[in-house]
Amino acid sequence: MQISTLCVYCGSSPGWLPQYAEEASSFGALLASNDISLVYGGGNVGLMGAVADGALQAGGKVVGVIPKALVAKEVAHQGLTDLRVVDSMHERKLMMTDLADGFVALPGGVGTIEEIFEMVTWGQLGLHTKPCAFLNIAGFYDHLFRFLRHMTEHRFLKEQHLDTILMEIDGDKLISSMRMHVPKQVDKWIDRKTT
């Protein structure tokens, strides 16, 4: 699958571990070195700023999409290739979806989770065929994938839908998996024993 632009969802906070920001910056640089443009939420703070700066410093193209109401709160990044200010969160998400060939979640809060799982859900419904993936920095998403397995075991999430969600700890491998669009079995991340 051709991937020329990836949408990255991540926290407006740097998080607890320095590794989060370091690897977010490295992932931005990796996108640039693979000639993949970055689309993200347009902020200059936290992991959002780190991934954008990493891509820009490596010569990459970065498109930020931010609602007017968040320009001050998320401190809109003024050094981007293209900063698009929109009227609402719905318009932001739709524009980011339309611009991207795939979606990646780095560590983040409930907004990050909501955004990536909306794309996962749209994929399940057949509204798009773009890959959805998690870059599992420092094991951040281990518990989430255990819960997804729990959902599957309790028959609220189909196995084939779980298997469409990609996850890697290495950015290069993640990009390769997304290009192949071959679902990565998540069982290596999950203790399948139930309590």
C-alpha positions as CSV (number, residue, x, y, z in Angstrom):
1,M,0.0,0.0,0.0
2,Q,1.2,3.5,-0.9
3,I,1.7,5.7,2.1
4,S,2.7,9.3,1.4
5,T,1.0,10.9,4.5
6,L,0.3,9.6,8.0
7,C,-1.9,11.1,10.6
8,V,-0.4,10.9,14.1
9,Y,-2.5,11.2,17.2
10,C,-0.6,11.9,20.5
11,G,-0.7,13.8,23.7
12,S,-0.4,17.6,24.2
13,S,1.5,16.6,27.3
14,P,5.1,15.2,27.2
15,G,4.0,12.5,29.7
16,W,5.9,11.1,32.6
17,L,8.9,9.4,30.8
18,P,11.4,11.4,28.8
19,Q,11.4,8.5,26.4
20,Y,7.9,9.4,25.1
21,A,9.1,12.8,23.7
22,E,12.4,11.4,22.5
23,E,10.7,8.6,20.5
24,A,8.0,10.9,19.2
25,S,10.7,13.2,17.8
26,S,12.5,10.2,16.3
27,F,9.3,9.0,14.7
28,G,8.7,12.4,13.1
29,A,12.2,12.3,11.7
30,L,11.6,8.7,10.5
31,L,8.6,9.8,8.6
32,A,10.6,12.6,6.9
33,S,13.4,10.1,6.0
34,N,10.8,7.8,4.4
35,D,9.3,10.8,2.4
36,I,6.1,10.5,4.4
37,S,4.3,13.8,5.3
38,L,2.9,14.2,8.8
39,V,-0.6,15.3,9.5
40,Y,-1.3,16.0,13.2
41,G,-3.3,18.2,15.5
42,G,-1.2,21.4,15.0
43,G,0.1,21.9,18.5
44,N,3.5,23.0,19.6
45,V,3.4,21.4,23.1
46,G,3.9,17.9,24.5
47,L,4.3,14.9,22.1
48,M,2.5,16.9,19.4
49,G,5.3,19.4,19.3
50,A,7.9,16.7,19.6
51,V,6.7,14.7,16.6
52,A,6.2,17.8,14.5
53,D,9.7,19.2,15.4
54,G,11.3,15.9,14.7
55,A,9.8,15.8,11.2
56,L,10.6,19.4,10.4
57,Q,14.2,19.2,11.6
58,A,14.6,16.2,9.3
59,G,13.3,18.2,6.3
60,G,9.8,16.7,6.3
61,K,6.5,18.2,5.4
62,V,4.1,18.8,8.3
63,V,0.5,19.8,8.1
64,G,-1.2,20.8,11.4
65,V,-5.0,21.0,11.7
66,I,-6.3,22.9,14.8
67,P,-9.7,24.3,15.8
68,K,-9.8,28.0,16.6
69,A,-10.8,27.3,20.2
70,L,-7.5,25.4,20.7
71,V,-5.1,27.7,19.0
72,A,-4.1,29.2,22.3
73,K,-4.6,26.2,24.6
74,E,-2.5,23.8,22.5
75,V,-0.2,26.6,21.4
76,A,-0.5,26.4,17.6
77,H,2.8,25.6,16.0
78,Q,3.9,28.5,13.9
79,G,6.7,26.7,12.1
80,L,4.8,24.1,10.1
81,T,4.7,23.6,6.4
82,D,1.0,24.2,6.5
83,L,-1.2,25.2,9.5
84,R,-4.9,24.9,8.9
85,V,-7.2,26.6,11.5
86,V,-10.8,25.1,11.4
87,D,-14.0,25.9,13.2
88,S,-14.6,22.7,15.2
89,M,-13.2,19.4,16.4
90,H,-15.4,17.6,13.9
91,E,-14.0,19.6,11.0
92,R,-10.5,19.0,12.4
93,K,-10.9,15.2,12.5
94,L,-12.6,15.0,9.1
95,M,-9.8,17.0,7.5
96,M,-7.1,14.9,9.1
97,T,-8.8,11.7,8.0
98,D,-9.1,12.9,4.4
99,L,-5.5,14.0,4.2
100,A,-4.0,10.8,5.5
101,D,-3.2,7.3,4.1
102,G,-3.1,5.8,7.6
103,F,-3.3,6.6,11.3
104,V,-0.9,6.1,14.1
105,A,-1.3,6.6,17.9
106,L,1.6,7.6,20.0
107,P,1.1,7.8,23.8
108,G,-1.6,10.2,24.8
109,G,-4.7,10.7,26.8
110,V,-8.4,10.2,26.2
111,G,-8.4,12.5,23.1
112,T,-5.7,10.3,21.5
113,I,-7.6,7.2,22.3
114,E,-10.9,8.6,21.0
115,E,-9.4,9.7,17.7
116,I,-7.6,6.5,16.9
117,F,-10.5,4.3,17.8
118,E,-12.9,6.4,15.7
119,M,-10.7,5.4,12.8
120,V,-10.6,1.8,13.9
121,T,-14.4,1.8,14.1
122,W,-14.8,3.5,10.7
123,G,-12.5,0.7,9.3
124,Q,-14.7,-2.0,10.8
125,L,-17.8,-0.3,9.2
126,G,-16.1,-0.3,5.8
127,L,-15.9,3.5,5.7
128,H,-12.2,3.4,4.9
129,T,-9.5,0.8,4.3
130,K,-6.6,2.7,5.8
131,P,-4.4,1.0,8.3
132,C,-4.7,2.0,12.0
133,A,-1.7,1.5,14.3
134,F,-0.1,2.1,17.7
135,L,3.5,2.9,18.3
136,N,3.9,1.2,21.7
137,I,6.6,3.4,23.2
138,A,7.9,2.0,26.6
139,G,5.0,-0.4,26.7
140,F,2.5,2.4,27.0
141,Y,-0.3,0.5,25.2
142,D,0.2,-3.0,26.8
143,H,-2.8,-2.7,29.1
144,L,-5.0,-1.4,26.3
145,F,-4.3,-4.4,24.2
146,R,-5.0,-6.7,27.1
147,F,-8.3,-5.0,27.4
148,L,-9.0,-5.4,23.7
149,R,-8.3,-9.1,24.1
150,H,-10.8,-9.1,27.0
151,M,-13.4,-7.5,24.8
152,T,-12.8,-10.2,22.2
153,E,-13.1,-13.0,24.8
154,H,-16.4,-11.5,25.9
155,R,-17.7,-11.3,22.3
156,F,-17.9,-7.5,22.1
157,L,-15.0,-7.3,19.5
158,K,-14.6,-9.8,16.7
159,E,-11.2,-11.5,16.3
160,Q,-10.9,-10.3,12.7
161,H,-11.4,-6.7,13.8
162,L,-8.8,-7.0,16.6
163,D,-6.4,-8.4,14.1
164,T,-6.6,-5.4,11.9
165,I,-5.1,-3.1,14.6
166,L,-1.4,-2.9,14.1
167,M,1.1,-2.4,16.9
168,E,4.9,-2.2,17.1
169,I,7.6,-0.9,19.4
170,D,9.8,0.0,16.4
171,G,8.9,2.8,14.0
172,D,10.5,1.2,11.0
173,K,8.6,-2.0,11.5
174,L,5.4,-0.1,12.1
175,I,5.7,1.8,8.8
176,S,6.5,-1.5,7.0
177,S,3.5,-3.2,8.5
178,M,1.3,-0.3,7.5
179,R,2.6,-0.3,3.9
180,M,1.9,-4.1,3.7
181,H,-1.4,-3.5,5.6
182,V,-1.0,-7.0,7.0
183,P,-2.5,-7.1,10.5
184,K,-0.1,-7.9,13.2
185,Q,-1.2,-10.5,15.7
186,V,-1.4,-8.8,19.1
187,D,-1.1,-11.9,21.2
188,K,2.7,-11.4,21.7
189,W,1.7,-8.3,23.7
190,I,-1.0,-10.0,25.7
191,D,-1.2,-12.5,28.5
192,R,-4.2,-14.4,27.3
193,K,-5.0,-15.9,30.7
194,T,-8.2,-14.6,32.1
195,T,-8.9,-14.2,35.8
